[in-house]
């Protein structure tokens, strides 16, 4: 090696320094390696947050209405306290291609659910179900009142539909269902029931149309609240129509007096029994012009396929049910027994001081 200030021996070359380009590439690849290592660690950490248990200590109900996007969903979940990292939730949903598959609804999210578990739940669309029960024998006005009062259903209260056009039962629905939608379901359910059974009706019935079947079923429904009695009550009225005999049903008179309001709240007066009205089946032949309530499926089926019977009369027997008879003489004895039960009950009441 030449000393300082001396030339290198002839025939030798001084060592070359790395070019600027080479130094730049080396630095670039070093930085890229560090970035890859760092991003890998970041992705691993993000994934750990995505699958780890969530912050909610209890099961939490969250409502996600139709039309909300992933940003709004993340915000609602965060506000409900079921996720702690809404930005990570949004990024993860998009990376997993789940954004278009999240479904609106009301979800009960179990305590400590991870973001991954929440996304899986929202993709199923398994919303919480609510229930509304319309008991048999209510008028259309009364059923609409129940629908109007439900705190979960949405939308304005619909107009009262025709009497007897709804099928009373328990209906399941999700949050977001409107009152009009549920009322329409009740109407469609009755149409479906009649369509399925009208063609299978017993031959020779004295009812000529599905509407007549609903009218008679509504009377059967109001005459007895005991399920086992409905077929017998239906048979009595069928037998009367065949005779023909007047139906002589008190509930029809009451409907003529109060309409869709329901109960009369007092005994029927003698003058009301004698009054000629379209709903007074003591005074008119055959059926009243419309149903007097919304009958349930059991009453409708009892009318379409009544048991073979010769019974023409029934009266309360004091047990909550009725005593049936084939003859007027037998009916008068049953009425006498019922009057005695009424007198005994009145005598047993304590007198006011």
C-alpha positions in Angstrom: 0.0 0.0 0.0 1.3 3.4 -0.9 2.0 5.8 1.8 0.1 9.0 2.2 1.0 11.4 -0.5 2.5 8.6 -2.7 1.1 7.2 -5.9 -0.1 3.7 -6.0 2.2 1.2 -7.6 1.9 1.0 -11.3 -0.6 -1.6 -12.5 -2.9 -1.4 -9.4 -6.4 0.3 -9.2 -7.7 2.1 -6.1 -10.7 0.5 -4.4 -14.1 1.7 -5.8 -16.8 3.2 -3.5 -20.4 2.0 -4.0 -22.3 4.1 -6.5 -25.0 6.5 -5.4 -27.6 4.4 -7.1 -26.5 1.2 -5.4 -26.5 2.9 -2.0 -30.0 4.2 -2.7 -31.3 0.8 -3.6 -29.7 -0.8 -0.5 -31.4 1.8 1.7 -34.7 1.4 -0.1 -34.8 -2.4 0.4 -33.8 -2.0 4.0 -36.6 0.4 4.6 -39.0 -1.8 2.7 -38.0 -4.8 4.8 -38.6 -2.8 8.0 -42.0 -1.6 6.6 -43.0 -5.2 5.8 -42.0 -6.4 9.2 -43.9 -3.5 10.8 -47.0 -3.9 8.7 -47.0 -7.6 9.4 -46.9 -6.8 13.1 -49.6 -4.2 12.6 -51.9 -6.6 10.7 -51.3 -9.3 13.4 -52.2 -6.8 16.1 -55.3 -5.6 14.3 -56.4 -9.2 13.8 -55.9 -9.9 17.5 -58.2 -7.0 18.3 -60.7 -8.2 15.8 -61.1 -11.6 17.3 -60.6 -10.8 21.0 -63.5 -10.5 23.5 -65.5 -7.3 23.3 -66.1 -4.8 26.0 -69.8 -5.4 26.7 -70.4 -6.9 30.2 -74.0 -7.9 29.4 -76.1 -9.0 26.4 -76.9 -5.8 24.5 -79.7 -5.1 22.0 -78.7 -3.0 19.0 -81.1 -1.7 16.3 -79.7 -1.3 12.8 -82.4 0.2 10.5 -82.6 -0.4 6.8 -80.3 1.6 4.6 -77.4 2.2 7.1 -73.9 1.7 5.9 -70.9 0.2 7.6 -69.8 3.6 9.0 -73.2 4.0 10.7 -73.2 0.4 11.9 -69.8 0.8 13.5 -70.9 4.0 15.2 -74.1 2.4 16.6 -72.1 -0.6 17.8 -69.6 1.7 19.5 -72.3 3.8 21.1 -73.9 0.7 22.4 -70.6 -0.4 24.0 -70.2 -3.6 22.2 -67.1 -2.6 20.2 -64.2 -0.5 21.2 -62.6 0.2 17.8 -65.1 1.4 15.3 -62.5 2.3 12.7 -60.9 -1.2 12.9 -64.4 -2.7 12.6 -65.0 -0.7 9.4 -61.7 -1.7 7.9 -62.1 -5.4 8.9 -65.6 -5.6 7.4 -64.3 -4.2 4.1 -61.2 -6.4 4.0 -63.4 -9.5 4.6 -65.8 -8.5 1.8 -68.7 -8.4 4.3 -69.9 -4.9 3.8 -72.7 -5.9 1.3 -73.8 -8.9 3.4 -74.5 -7.1 6.7 -78.3 -7.2 7.3 -80.5 -4.6 8.9 -82.4 -5.7 12.0 -82.5 -5.7 15.8 -79.8 -7.9 17.3 -79.2 -9.2 20.8 -75.4 -9.3 20.9 -74.1 -11.6 23.6 -71.8 -10.2 26.3 -68.1 -10.0 25.4 -68.7 -10.8 21.7 -65.7 -10.1 19.5 -66.0 -8.0 16.4 -65.6 -11.1 14.3 -68.5 -12.7 16.1 -70.6 -9.6 15.7 -69.9 -9.5 12.0 -70.9 -13.1 11.7 -74.2 -12.4 13.6 -75.0 -9.4 11.4 -74.5 -11.5 8.3 -77.1 -14.1 9.4 -79.9 -11.5 9.6 -81.3 -13.3 12.7 -83.2 -10.3 14.2 -85.0 -10.4 17.5 -88.6 -11.3 17.1 -91.5 -9.5 18.8 -95.0 -10.8 19.3 -98.5 -9.3 19.0 -101.6 -11.4 20.1 -105.0 -10.6 18.7 -107.4 -12.8 20.8 -110.3 -14.5 19.0 -113.6 -12.7 19.2 -112.3 -9.2 19.0 -113.8 -6.7 16.6 -111.7 -5.2 13.9 -111.8 -1.9 15.8 -110.5 -3.6 18.9 -107.7 -5.3 17.0 -106.6 -2.0 15.3 -106.5 -0.5 18.8 -104.0 -3.2 19.9 -101.9 -2.6 16.9 -101.9 1.1 17.4 -100.8 0.7 21.0 -97.8 -1.6 20.3 -94.6 0.2 21.0 -92.4 -1.6 18.5 -94.5 -1.4 15.4 -94.0 1.7 13.2 -96.0 3.9 11.0 -99.5 5.4 11.3 -102.5 3.6 12.5 -104.4 2.0 9.6 -108.1 2.5 8.9 -110.3 -0.2 10.5 -110.8 -3.0 8.0 -114.2 -4.7 7.4 -115.6 -6.6 10.3 -114.5 -10.3 10.3 -111.7 -9.8 7.8 -108.8 -10.6 10.1 -107.5 -13.9 11.6 -106.9 -13.5 15.3 -103.8 -15.3 16.5 -100.2 -14.5 17.7 -98.0 -12.9 15.1 -94.2 -12.6 15.2 -92.6 -9.6 13.6 -89.2 -7.8 13.6 -88.6 -4.2 14.6 -89.2 -2.0 11.6 -92.5 -3.7 10.7 -95.3 -1.2 10.1 -98.7 -1.4 11.6 -100.2 -1.5 8.1 -98.0 -4.5 7.2 -99.0 -6.5 10.3 -102.7 -5.7 9.7 -102.3 -6.9 6.1 -100.7 -10.1 7.3 -103.8 -10.7 9.5 -106.1 -10.2 6.5 -104.0 -12.4 4.2 -103.9 -15.2 6.9 -107.7 -15.3 7.0 -108.0 -15.4 3.2 -105.4 -18.3 3.1 -107.3 -20.2 5.8 -110.6 -19.9 4.0 -109.1 -20.7 0.6 -107.6 -23.9 2.1 -110.8 -25.2 3.8 -113.8 -23.8 1.9 -113.5 -26.5 -0.9 -113.3 -29.2 1.8 -116.4 -28.1 3.6 -119.1 -30.5 4.6 -121.6 -31.2 1.9 -125.1 -29.8 2.3 -124.3 -26.9 4.7 -126.9 -24.1 4.7 -124.1 -21.5 4.1 -123.4 -20.6 0.5 -120.4 -18.4 0.5 -117.1 -18.0 2.5 -118.5 -14.7 3.8 -121.5 -16.5 5.2 -119.2 -19.0 6.9 -117.3 -16.1 8.5 -120.5 -14.5 9.7 -121.7 -17.7 11.4 -118.2 -18.5 12.8 -118.2 -15.0 14.4 -121.5 -15.8 16.2 -120.1 -19.2 17.3 -117.0 -17.4 18.6 -119.0 -14.9 20.7 -121.3 -17.6 22.1 -118.7 -19.7 23.8 -115.1 -19.2 25.0 -114.7 -22.9 25.6 -112.8 -24.6 22.7 -114.5 -28.0 23.1 -117.9 -26.4 22.8 -117.4 -24.6 19.5 -118.3 -27.6 17.3 -121.6 -28.2 19.3 -122.5 -24.5 19.2 -121.8 -24.5 15.4 -124.0 -27.6 15.0 -126.9 -26.0 16.8 -126.8 -23.0 14.5 -126.4 -25.1 11.4 -129.4 -27.2 12.5 -131.4 -24.0 13.1 -130.6 -22.6 9.7 -131.7 -25.9 8.1 -135.1 -26.0 9.8 -135.3 -22.9 9.3 -135.3 -21.5 12.8 -134.1 -18.1 13.9 -130.7 -18.1 15.4 -131.7 -16.1 18.5 -128.2 -15.2 19.5 -127.7 -12.5 22.1 -124.2 -11.5 20.8 -125.7 -10.4 17.5 -128.1 -8.0 19.4 -125.2 -6.6 21.3 -123.2 -6.0 18.1 -126.1 -4.2 16.6 -126.2 -1.9 19.7 -122.5 -1.1 20.1 -120.9 -2.1 16.8 -117.1 -2.5 16.9 -116.8 -1.1 20.4 -117.2 -4.6 21.9 -119.1 -5.2 25.2 -122.5 -3.7 26.1 -121.6 -3.5 29.8 -125.2 -4.4 30.9 -127.9 -7.0 30.3 -129.9 -6.8 27.1 -133.2 -5.0 27.7 -136.6 -6.5 26.7 -137.2 -3.6 24.4 -133.9 -4.4 22.6 -134.9 -8.0 22.1 -138.2 -6.8 20.5 -136.6 -4.2 18.3 -136.3 -4.9 14.6 -132.7 -4.3 13.6 -130.5 -6.1 11.0 -128.5 -7.7 13.8 -131.4 -8.9 16.0 -131.5 -12.6 15.2 -134.6 -12.9 17.4 -136.4 -10.8 14.8 -134.7 -11.6 11.5 -134.4 -14.9 9.6 -131.0 -16.3 8.7 -127.7 -14.5 9.3 -127.0 -10.9 10.1 -125.5 -8.8 7.3 -121.9 -8.9 8.6 -119.7 -10.8 11.0 -119.9 -9.5 14.6 -116.3 -10.1 15.4 -113.2 -11.7 14.0 -113.5 -15.5 14.6 -110.5 -17.7 15.2 -109.5 -20.7 13.0 -111.2 -23.2 15.4 -114.6 -21.5 15.1 -114.3 -21.2 11.3 -113.4 -24.9 11.0 -116.3 -25.9 13.3 -118.7 -24.1 11.0 -117.3 -25.7 7.9 -117.3 -29.2 9.4 -119.8 -29.4 12.3 -120.5 -32.7 14.1 -123.6 -34.7 13.4 -126.1 -33.5 16.0 -129.8 -32.9 16.5 -129.3 -30.2 19.2 -131.2 -27.0 18.7 -130.8 -25.2 22.0 -128.2 -24.2 24.5 -128.1 -22.1 27.6 -125.5 -21.3 30.3 -125.1 -24.0 32.9 -123.3 -22.0 35.6 -119.9 -23.6 35.1 -118.8 -21.3 32.3 -120.1 -23.7 29.7 -123.6 -24.5 28.3 -126.3 -27.1 28.7 -127.5 -28.4 25.3 -130.8 -29.9 24.3 -132.6 -31.3 21.3 -136.1 -30.2 22.3 -137.8 -27.1 23.6 -139.0 -28.9 26.7 -135.4 -29.9 27.6 -134.3 -26.4 26.9 -136.9 -24.9 29.2 -135.7 -27.2 32.0 -132.1 -26.0 31.4 -133.3 -22.4 31.4 -135.1 -23.0 34.7 -131.9 -24.4 36.2 -129.9 -21.4 35.0 -132.4 -19.0 36.4 -132.1 -20.7 39.8 -128.3 -20.5 39.6 -128.7 -16.8 39.0 -131.0 -16.3 41.9 -128.7 -18.3 44.2 -125.7 -16.2 43.2 -127.6 -12.9 43.7 -128.7 -14.1 47.2 -125.2 -15.0 48.1 -123.9 -11.5 47.4 -123.3 -9.4 50.6 -125.7 -6.5 51.0 -124.2 -3.0 50.9 -124.3 -1.3 54.3 
